[in-house]
Amino acid sequence: MTKTGGCMCGAVRYTLREEPVKMGACHCSMCRRWSGGIYLGCEIKPDSMKFEGAENLTLYKSSDWAERGFCKKCGSNLFYRVTAEGPMNGVYHFGAGTLDDADGLQLEHELFIDLKPNGYSFEQDTHQMTKADVEAMFVPSEE
């Protein structure tokens, strides 16, 4: 079974070759600004995501280790992709809200938990990572 999704205007569509079952929440200030709230994303391997209308994608290098993709026609935020060298290079974190059918997704983890505004929380227990935990995964260490 494959999952499909896309932007608001339909100019960019995607098909996933594997079905996501879990999602994560990011509380960093960049994701909050990018999404207008909590960014809920699902991780997918680079070779498991196929785009239609890729000419309508715009990429924005948002940090030293990632870029964000959005539709240049309607502005819908579609994904965050890891650009840093290492085992997560090329991995997509696409917006759960861009799926045509998001039923069955389970919230598993929260990133930048130490930057989360105090006005909301999730009911279920999740694996929580701080800013330092996340940066340790992506920021190249100076040896």
Beta strands, then each sheet from edge to edge (+ up, - down):
strand 1: 3-6
strand 2: 13-16
strand 3: 22-26
strand 4: 39-44
strand 5: 49-52
strand 6: 57-63
strand 7: 66-71
strand 8: 77-82
strand 9: 92-95
strand 10: 106-111
strand 11: 127-128
sheet 1: 1+ 2- 5+
sheet 2: 6+ 7- 8+ 9- 4+ 3- 10- 11-
end
